[in-house]
């Protein structure tokens, strides 16, 4: 997964809404708020709370490519 790919979104809309982890589809997928076949990472255990919080913070801070 690349930064450009994540920011491009999908046919279902944006994956990341910079500044808003609450409305970012990426967080819904990582927090397992979707059906099991869509959850990320696919066919693996859920990311730790620490890892998900780091991604949430990155989004909240503007989702910059740095």
PDB file with one MODEL, atoms N, CA, C and O in Angstrom:
MODEL        1
ATOM      1  N   UNK A   1       0.847  -1.162   0.000  1.00  0.00           N
ATOM      2  CA  UNK A   1       0.000   0.000   0.000  1.00  0.00           C
ATOM      3  C   UNK A   1       0.903   1.239   0.000  1.00  0.00           C
ATOM      4  O   UNK A   1       1.851   1.332   0.780  1.00  0.00           O
ATOM      5  N   UNK A   2       0.596   2.169  -0.874  1.00  0.00           N
ATOM      6  CA  UNK A   2       1.373   3.401  -0.958  1.00  0.00           C
ATOM      7  C   UNK A   2       0.547   4.571  -0.438  1.00  0.00           C
ATOM      8  O   UNK A   2      -0.674   4.486  -0.309  1.00  0.00           O
ATOM      9  N   UNK A   3       1.235   5.650  -0.147  1.00  0.00           N
ATOM     10  CA  UNK A   3       0.551   6.866   0.288  1.00  0.00           C
ATOM     11  C   UNK A   3      -0.436   7.315  -0.789  1.00  0.00           C
ATOM     12  O   UNK A   3      -1.585   7.638  -0.488  1.00  0.00           O
ATOM     13  N   UNK A   4       0.016   7.334  -2.042  1.00  0.00           N
ATOM     14  CA  UNK A   4      -0.849   7.777  -3.133  1.00  0.00           C
ATOM     15  C   UNK A   4      -2.075   6.875  -3.263  1.00  0.00           C
ATOM     16  O   UNK A   4      -3.182   7.353  -3.513  1.00  0.00           O
ATOM     17  N   UNK A   5      -1.873   5.587  -3.094  1.00  0.00           N
ATOM     18  CA  UNK A   5      -2.983   4.646  -3.179  1.00  0.00           C
ATOM     19  C   UNK A   5      -4.009   4.861  -2.080  1.00  0.00           C
ATOM     20  O   UNK A   5      -5.213   4.834  -2.334  1.00  0.00           O
ATOM     21  N   UNK A   6      -3.539   5.072  -0.872  1.00  0.00           N
ATOM     22  CA  UNK A   6      -4.446   5.309   0.256  1.00  0.00           C
ATOM     23  C   UNK A   6      -5.212   6.616   0.049  1.00  0.00           C
ATOM     24  O   UNK A   6      -6.422   6.673   0.272  1.00  0.00           O
ATOM     25  N   UNK A   7      -4.510   7.653  -0.373  1.00  0.00           N
ATOM     26  CA  UNK A   7      -5.148   8.954  -0.524  1.00  0.00           C
ATOM     27  C   UNK A   7      -6.069   9.019  -1.749  1.00  0.00           C
ATOM     28  O   UNK A   7      -6.970   9.856  -1.796  1.00  0.00           O
ATOM     29  N   UNK A   8      -5.853   8.149  -2.735  1.00  0.00           N
ATOM     30  CA  UNK A   8      -6.702   8.138  -3.932  1.00  0.00           C
ATOM     31  C   UNK A   8      -8.108   7.643  -3.606  1.00  0.00           C
ATOM     32  O   UNK A   8      -9.071   8.032  -4.267  1.00  0.00           O
ATOM     33  N   UNK A   9      -8.232   6.795  -2.602  1.00  0.00           N
ATOM     34  CA  UNK A   9      -9.535   6.267  -2.231  1.00  0.00           C
ATOM     35  C   UNK A   9      -9.963   5.125  -3.136  1.00  0.00           C
ATOM     36  O   UNK A   9      -9.161   4.566  -3.883  1.00  0.00           O
ATOM     37  N   UNK A  10     -11.235   4.792  -3.054  1.00  0.00           N
ATOM     38  CA  UNK A  10     -11.805   3.698  -3.841  1.00  0.00           C
ATOM     39  C   UNK A  10     -13.108   4.170  -4.461  1.00  0.00           C
ATOM     40  O   UNK A  10     -13.506   5.324  -4.302  1.00  0.00           O
ATOM     41  N   UNK A  11     -13.758   3.273  -5.159  1.00  0.00           N
ATOM     42  CA  UNK A  11     -15.055   3.630  -5.747  1.00  0.00           C
ATOM     43  C   UNK A  11     -16.103   3.901  -4.664  1.00  0.00           C
ATOM     44  O   UNK A  11     -17.171   4.446  -4.945  1.00  0.00           O
ATOM     45  N   UNK A  12     -15.792   3.520  -3.444  1.00  0.00           N
ATOM     46  CA  UNK A  12     -16.706   3.752  -2.325  1.00  0.00           C
ATOM     47  C   UNK A  12     -16.434   5.064  -1.606  1.00  0.00           C
ATOM     48  O   UNK A  12     -17.144   5.421  -0.665  1.00  0.00           O
ATOM     49  N   UNK A  13     -15.405   5.780  -2.050  1.00  0.00           N
ATOM     50  CA  UNK A  13     -15.093   7.069  -1.439  1.00  0.00           C
ATOM     51  C   UNK A  13     -13.671   7.115  -0.927  1.00  0.00           C
ATOM     52  O   UNK A  13     -12.886   6.196  -1.163  1.00  0.00           O
ATOM     53  N   UNK A  14     -13.338   8.196  -0.220  1.00  0.00           N
ATOM     54  CA  UNK A  14     -11.977   8.356   0.284  1.00  0.00           C
ATOM     55  C   UNK A  14     -11.676   7.360   1.398  1.00  0.00           C
ATOM     56  O   UNK A  14     -12.544   7.034   2.207  1.00  0.00           O
ATOM     57  N   UNK A  15     -10.438   6.884   1.426  1.00  0.00           N
ATOM     58  CA  UNK A  15     -10.010   6.004   2.516  1.00  0.00           C
ATOM     59  C   UNK A  15      -9.644   6.830   3.737  1.00  0.00           C
ATOM     60  O   UNK A  15      -9.879   6.419   4.873  1.00  0.00           O
ATOM     61  N   UNK A  16      -9.060   8.011   3.487  1.00  0.00           N
ATOM     62  CA  UNK A  16      -8.601   8.875   4.566  1.00  0.00           C
ATOM     63  C   UNK A  16      -9.180  10.267   4.370  1.00  0.00           C
ATOM     64  O   UNK A  16      -9.067  10.851   3.292  1.00  0.00           O
ATOM     65  N   UNK A  17      -9.797  10.792   5.415  1.00  0.00           N
ATOM     66  CA  UNK A  17     -10.242  12.175   5.437  1.00  0.00           C
ATOM     67  C   UNK A  17      -9.282  12.887   6.382  1.00  0.00           C
ATOM     68  O   UNK A  17      -9.406  12.793   7.603  1.00  0.00           O
ATOM     69  N   UNK A  18      -8.314  13.608   5.792  1.00  0.00           N
ATOM     70  CA  UNK A  18      -7.281  14.260   6.592  1.00  0.00           C
ATOM     71  C   UNK A  18      -7.909  15.106   7.691  1.00  0.00           C
ATOM     72  O   UNK A  18      -8.793  15.923   7.432  1.00  0.00           O
ATOM     73  N   UNK A  19      -7.445  14.903   8.918  1.00  0.00           N
ATOM     74  CA  UNK A  19      -7.947  15.635  10.069  1.00  0.00           C
ATOM     75  C   UNK A  19      -9.139  14.979  10.744  1.00  0.00           C
ATOM     76  O   UNK A  19      -9.576  15.435  11.802  1.00  0.00           O
ATOM     77  N   UNK A  20      -9.675  13.915  10.151  1.00  0.00           N
ATOM     78  CA  UNK A  20     -10.891  13.308  10.701  1.00  0.00           C
ATOM     79  C   UNK A  20     -10.832  11.778  10.690  1.00  0.00           C
ATOM     80  O   UNK A  20     -11.384  11.148   9.788  1.00  0.00           O
ATOM     81  N   UNK A  21     -10.175  11.181  11.674  1.00  0.00           N
ATOM     82  CA  UNK A  21     -10.147   9.723  11.717  1.00  0.00           C
ATOM     83  C   UNK A  21     -11.543   9.116  11.905  1.00  0.00           C
ATOM     84  O   UNK A  21     -11.792   7.982  11.497  1.00  0.00           O
ATOM     85  N   UNK A  22     -12.440   9.871  12.518  1.00  0.00           N
ATOM     86  CA  UNK A  22     -13.800   9.365  12.767  1.00  0.00           C
ATOM     87  C   UNK A  22     -14.567   9.119  11.466  1.00  0.00           C
ATOM     88  O   UNK A  22     -15.439   8.251  11.428  1.00  0.00           O
ATOM     89  N   UNK A  23     -14.264   9.858  10.409  1.00  0.00           N
ATOM     90  CA  UNK A  23     -14.975   9.686   9.140  1.00  0.00           C
ATOM     91  C   UNK A  23     -14.107   9.030   8.072  1.00  0.00           C
ATOM     92  O   UNK A  23     -14.519   8.935   6.916  1.00  0.00           O
ATOM     93  N   UNK A  24     -12.921   8.581   8.439  1.00  0.00           N
ATOM     94  CA  UNK A  24     -12.019   7.920   7.499  1.00  0.00           C
ATOM     95  C   UNK A  24     -12.359   6.438   7.404  1.00  0.00           C
ATOM     96  O   UNK A  24     -12.393   5.734   8.413  1.00  0.00           O
ATOM     97  N   UNK A  25     -12.609   5.974   6.185  1.00  0.00           N
ATOM     98  CA  UNK A  25     -12.921   4.563   5.979  1.00  0.00           C
ATOM     99  C   UNK A  25     -11.778   3.659   6.418  1.00  0.00           C
ATOM    100  O   UNK A  25     -12.019   2.535   6.858  1.00  0.00           O
ATOM    101  N   UNK A  26     -10.551   4.125   6.308  1.00  0.00           N
ATOM    102  CA  UNK A  26      -9.412   3.320   6.741  1.00  0.00           C
ATOM    103  C   UNK A  26      -9.556   2.925   8.209  1.00  0.00           C
ATOM    104  O   UNK A  26      -9.298   1.774   8.562  1.00  0.00           O
ATOM    105  N   UNK A  27      -9.955   3.841   9.052  1.00  0.00           N
ATOM    106  CA  UNK A  27     -10.122   3.524  10.473  1.00  0.00           C
ATOM    107  C   UNK A  27     -11.285   2.563  10.694  1.00  0.00           C
ATOM    108  O   UNK A  27     -11.216   1.701  11.571  1.00  0.00           O
ATOM    109  N   UNK A  28     -12.338   2.697   9.922  1.00  0.00           N
ATOM    110  CA  UNK A  28     -13.457   1.747  10.047  1.00  0.00           C
ATOM    111  C   UNK A  28     -12.985   0.335   9.717  1.00  0.00           C
ATOM    112  O   UNK A  28     -13.383  -0.627  10.373  1.00  0.00           O
ATOM    113  N   UNK A  29     -12.132   0.215   8.693  1.00  0.00           N
ATOM    114  CA  UNK A  29     -11.603  -1.098   8.314  1.00  0.00           C
ATOM    115  C   UNK A  29     -10.654  -1.640   9.377  1.00  0.00           C
ATOM    116  O   UNK A  29     -10.713  -2.821   9.720  1.00  0.00           O
ATOM    117  N   UNK A  30      -9.784  -0.785   9.897  1.00  0.00           N
ATOM    118  CA  UNK A  30      -8.808  -1.219  10.897  1.00  0.00           C
ATOM    119  C   UNK A  30      -9.436  -1.485  12.262  1.00  0.00           C
ATOM    120  O   UNK A  30      -8.964  -2.344  13.006  1.00  0.00           O
ATOM    121  N   UNK A  31     -10.495  -0.752  12.593  1.00  0.00           N
ATOM    122  CA  UNK A  31     -11.179  -0.950  13.874  1.00  0.00           C
ATOM    123  C   UNK A  31     -12.210  -2.073  13.809  1.00  0.00           C
ATOM    124  O   UNK A  31     -12.893  -2.352  14.794  1.00  0.00           O
ATOM    125  N   UNK A  32     -12.317  -2.710  12.655  1.00  0.00           N
ATOM    126  CA  UNK A  32     -13.219  -3.828  12.421  1.00  0.00           C
ATOM    127  C   UNK A  32     -14.682  -3.436  12.631  1.00  0.00           C
ATOM    128  O   UNK A  32     -15.455  -4.177  13.239  1.00  0.00           O
ATOM    129  N   UNK A  33     -15.045  -2.270  12.124  1.00  0.00           N
ATOM    130  CA  UNK A  33     -16.428  -1.796  12.190  1.00  0.00           C
ATOM    131  C   UNK A  33     -17.175  -2.141  10.908  1.00  0.00           C
ATOM    132  O   UNK A  33     -18.208  -1.542  10.610  1.00  0.00           O
ATOM    133  N   UNK A  34     -16.664  -3.095  10.158  1.00  0.00           N
ATOM    134  CA  UNK A  34     -17.243  -3.517   8.884  1.00  0.00           C
ATOM    135  C   UNK A  34     -17.388  -5.027   8.885  1.00  0.00           C
ATOM    136  O   UNK A  34     -16.977  -5.692   9.837  1.00  0.00           O
ATOM    137  N   UNK A  35     -17.967  -5.573   7.827  1.00  0.00           N
ATOM    138  CA  UNK A  35     -18.145  -7.017   7.755  1.00  0.00           C
ATOM    139  C   UNK A  35     -16.790  -7.729   7.749  1.00  0.00           C
ATOM    140  O   UNK A  35     -15.798  -7.157   7.297  1.00  0.00           O
ATOM    141  N   UNK A  36     -16.736  -8.961   8.241  1.00  0.00           N
ATOM    142  CA  UNK A  36     -15.470  -9.687   8.378  1.00  0.00           C
ATOM    143  C   UNK A  36     -14.650  -9.781   7.086  1.00  0.00           C
ATOM    144  O   UNK A  36     -13.421  -9.744   7.149  1.00  0.00           O
ATOM    145  N   UNK A  37     -15.283  -9.900   5.936  1.00  0.00           N
ATOM    146  CA  UNK A  37     -14.523 -10.032   4.693  1.00  0.00           C
ATOM    147  C   UNK A  37     -13.838  -8.734   4.267  1.00  0.00           C
ATOM    148  O   UNK A  37     -12.970  -8.760   3.394  1.00  0.00           O
ATOM    149  N   UNK A  38     -14.209  -7.599   4.865  1.00  0.00           N
ATOM    150  CA  UNK A  38     -13.600  -6.316   4.532  1.00  0.00           C
ATOM    151  C   UNK A  38     -12.554  -5.861   5.546  1.00  0.00           C
ATOM    152  O   UNK A  38     -11.754  -4.972   5.254  1.00  0.00           O
ATOM    153  N   UNK A  39     -12.556  -6.451   6.705  1.00  0.00           N
ATOM    154  CA  UNK A  39     -11.660  -6.014   7.785  1.00  0.00           C
ATOM    155  C   UNK A  39     -10.194  -6.046   7.355  1.00  0.00           C
ATOM    156  O   UNK A  39      -9.775  -6.892   6.565  1.00  0.00           O
ATOM    157  N   UNK A  40      -9.432  -5.103   7.897  1.00  0.00           N
ATOM    158  CA  UNK A  40      -7.999  -5.045   7.602  1.00  0.00           C
ATOM    159  C   UNK A  40      -7.220  -5.238   8.890  1.00  0.00           C
ATOM    160  O   UNK A  40      -7.686  -4.829   9.953  1.00  0.00           O
ATOM    161  N   UNK A  41      -6.068  -5.839   8.825  1.00  0.00           N
ATOM    162  CA  UNK A  41      -5.496  -6.481   7.645  1.00  0.00           C
ATOM    163  C   UNK A  41      -6.249  -7.771   7.317  1.00  0.00           C
ATOM    164  O   UNK A  41      -6.700  -8.484   8.214  1.00  0.00           O
ATOM    165  N   UNK A  42      -6.375  -8.055   6.038  1.00  0.00           N
ATOM    166  CA  UNK A  42      -7.148  -9.212   5.580  1.00  0.00           C
ATOM    167  C   UNK A  42      -6.513 -10.518   6.067  1.00  0.00           C
ATOM    168  O   UNK A  42      -5.300 -10.707   5.984  1.00  0.00           O
ATOM    169  N   UNK A  43      -7.349 -11.395   6.567  1.00  0.00           N
ATOM    170  CA  UNK A  43      -6.946 -12.737   6.999  1.00  0.00           C
ATOM    171  C   UNK A  43      -5.822 -12.737   8.034  1.00  0.00           C
ATOM    172  O   UNK A  43      -5.023 -13.672   8.084  1.00  0.00           O
ATOM    173  N   UNK A  44      -5.762 -11.706   8.846  1.00  0.00           N
ATOM    174  CA  UNK A  44      -4.769 -11.630   9.908  1.00  0.00           C
ATOM    175  C   UNK A  44      -5.454 -11.131  11.168  1.00  0.00           C
ATOM    176  O   UNK A  44      -6.621 -10.740  11.140  1.00  0.00           O
ATOM    177  N   UNK A  45      -4.716 -11.149  12.279  1.00  0.00           N
ATOM    178  CA  UNK A  45      -5.303 -10.629  13.506  1.00  0.00           C
ATOM    179  C   UNK A  45      -5.362  -9.102  13.435  1.00  0.00           C
ATOM    180  O   UNK A  45      -4.635  -8.473  12.666  1.00  0.00           O
ATOM    181  N   UNK A  46      -6.223  -8.536  14.234  1.00  0.00           N
ATOM    182  CA  UNK A  46      -6.408  -7.089  14.259  1.00  0.00           C
ATOM    183  C   UNK A  46      -5.132  -6.398  14.751  1.00  0.00           C
ATOM    184  O   UNK A  46      -4.434  -6.904  15.630  1.00  0.00           O
ATOM    185  N   UNK A  47      -4.846  -5.236  14.166  1.00  0.00           N
ATOM    186  CA  UNK A  47      -3.705  -4.448  14.630  1.00  0.00           C
ATOM    187  C   UNK A  47      -3.904  -4.092  16.100  1.00  0.00           C
ATOM    188  O   UNK A  47      -5.035  -3.994  16.578  1.00  0.00           O
ATOM    189  N   UNK A  48      -2.817  -3.903  16.796  1.00  0.00           N
ATOM    190  CA  UNK A  48      -2.899  -3.541  18.210  1.00  0.00           C
ATOM    191  C   UNK A  48      -3.541  -2.160  18.365  1.00  0.00           C
ATOM    192  O   UNK A  48      -3.558  -1.358  17.431  1.00  0.00           O
ATOM    193  N   UNK A  49      -4.059  -1.908  19.545  1.00  0.00           N
ATOM    194  CA  UNK A  49      -4.639  -0.598  19.846  1.00  0.00           C
ATOM    195  C   UNK A  49      -3.585   0.483  19.641  1.00  0.00           C
ATOM    196  O   UNK A  49      -3.893   1.559  19.129  1.00  0.00           O
ATOM    197  N   UNK A  50      -2.359   0.209  20.032  1.00  0.00           N
ATOM    198  CA  UNK A  50      -1.265   1.173  19.883  1.00  0.00           C
ATOM    199  C   UNK A  50      -1.043   1.515  18.410  1.00  0.00           C
ATOM    200  O   UNK A  50      -0.915   2.688  18.061  1.00  0.00           O
ATOM    201  N   UNK A  51      -0.997   0.509  17.551  1.00  0.00           N
ATOM    202  CA  UNK A  51      -0.801   0.748  16.118  1.00  0.00           C
ATOM    203  C   UNK A  51      -1.976   1.513  15.523  1.00  0.00           C
ATOM    204  O   UNK A  51      -1.780   2.440  14.738  1.00  0.00           O
ATOM    205  N   UNK A  52      -3.190   1.131  15.892  1.00  0.00           N
ATOM    206  CA  UNK A  52      -4.366   1.828  15.368  1.00  0.00           C
ATOM    207  C   UNK A  52      -4.418   3.268  15.861  1.00  0.00           C
ATOM    208  O   UNK A  52      -4.813   4.164  15.115  1.00  0.00           O
ATOM    209  N   UNK A  53      -4.023   3.499  17.111  1.00  0.00           N
ATOM    210  CA  UNK A  53      -3.988   4.867  17.638  1.00  0.00           C
ATOM    211  C   UNK A  53      -2.938   5.713  16.921  1.00  0.00           C
ATOM    212  O   UNK A  53      -3.145   6.909  16.717  1.00  0.00           O
ATOM    213  N   UNK A  54      -1.807   5.102  16.535  1.00  0.00           N
ATOM    214  CA  UNK A  54      -0.783   5.838  15.789  1.00  0.00           C
ATOM    215  C   UNK A  54      -1.335   6.270  14.425  1.00  0.00           C
ATOM    216  O   UNK A  54      -1.086   7.393  13.985  1.00  0.00           O
ATOM    217  N   UNK A  55      -2.068   5.400  13.766  1.00  0.00           N
ATOM    218  CA  UNK A  55      -2.672   5.748  12.472  1.00  0.00           C
ATOM    219  C   UNK A  55      -3.743   6.809  12.669  1.00  0.00           C
ATOM    220  O   UNK A  55      -3.845   7.744  11.875  1.00  0.00           O
ATOM    221  N   UNK A  56      -4.539   6.669  13.720  1.00  0.00           N
ATOM    222  CA  UNK A  56      -5.578   7.649  14.036  1.00  0.00           C
ATOM    223  C   UNK A  56      -4.949   9.041  14.263  1.00  0.00           C
ATOM    224  O   UNK A  56      -5.478  10.049  13.794  1.00  0.00           O
ATOM    225  N   UNK A  57      -3.830   9.081  14.978  1.00  0.00           N
ATOM    226  CA  UNK A  57      -3.133  10.346  15.228  1.00  0.00           C
ATOM    227  C   UNK A  57      -2.601  10.929  13.923  1.00  0.00           C
ATOM    228  O   UNK A  57      -2.710  12.134  13.694  1.00  0.00           O
ATOM    229  N   UNK A  58      -2.030  10.090  13.071  1.00  0.00           N
ATOM    230  CA  UNK A  58      -1.522  10.536  11.767  1.00  0.00           C
ATOM    231  C   UNK A  58      -2.642  11.188  10.955  1.00  0.00           C
ATOM    232  O   UNK A  58      -2.445  12.246  10.358  1.00  0.00           O
ATOM    233  N   UNK A  59      -3.798  10.564  10.936  1.00  0.00           N
ATOM    234  CA  UNK A  59      -4.937  11.132  10.204  1.00  0.00           C
ATOM    235  C   UNK A  59      -5.362  12.442  10.844  1.00  0.00           C
ATOM    236  O   UNK A  59      -5.560  13.438  10.149  1.00  0.00           O
ATOM    237  N   UNK A  60      -5.504  12.449  12.164  1.00  0.00           N
ATOM    238  CA  UNK A  60      -5.939  13.658  12.885  1.00  0.00           C
ATOM    239  C   UNK A  60      -4.989  14.827  12.616  1.00  0.00           C
ATOM    240  O   UNK A  60      -5.422  15.977  12.538  1.00  0.00           O
ATOM    241  N   UNK A  61      -3.705  14.534  12.477  1.00  0.00           N
ATOM    242  CA  UNK A  61      -2.700  15.581  12.246  1.00  0.00           C
ATOM    243  C   UNK A  61      -2.546  15.953  10.769  1.00  0.00           C
ATOM    244  O   UNK A  61      -1.611  16.669  10.407  1.00  0.00           O
ATOM    245  N   UNK A  62      -3.445  15.479   9.923  1.00  0.00           N
ATOM    246  CA  UNK A  62      -3.445  15.909   8.524  1.00  0.00           C
ATOM    247  C   UNK A  62      -3.031  14.869   7.506  1.00  0.00           C
ATOM    248  O   UNK A  62      -3.022  15.161   6.311  1.00  0.00           O
ATOM    249  N   UNK A  63      -2.691  13.672   7.932  1.00  0.00           N
ATOM    250  CA  UNK A  63      -2.338  12.578   7.017  1.00  0.00           C
ATOM    251  C   UNK A  63      -1.289  12.994   6.001  1.00  0.00           C
ATOM    252  O   UNK A  63      -1.464  12.789   4.800  1.00  0.00           O
ATOM    253  N   UNK A  64      -0.209  13.573   6.477  1.00  0.00           N
ATOM    254  CA  UNK A  64       0.850  14.060   5.586  1.00  0.00           C
ATOM    255  C   UNK A  64       1.745  12.928   5.105  1.00  0.00           C
ATOM    256  O   UNK A  64       1.888  11.900   5.767  1.00  0.00           O
ATOM    257  N   UNK A  65       2.334  13.136   3.953  1.00  0.00           N
ATOM    258  CA  UNK A  65       3.256  12.161   3.350  1.00  0.00           C
ATOM    259  C   UNK A  65       4.656  12.441   3.856  1.00  0.00           C
ATOM    260  O   UNK A  65       5.483  13.010   3.144  1.00  0.00           O
ATOM    261  N   UNK A  66       4.917  12.038   5.092  1.00  0.00           N
ATOM    262  CA  UNK A  66       6.257  12.278   5.657  1.00  0.00           C
ATOM    263  C   UNK A  66       6.767  11.102   6.404  1.00  0.00           C
ATOM    264  O   UNK A  66       7.875  11.143   6.937  1.00  0.00           O
TER     265      UNK A  66
ENDMDL
END
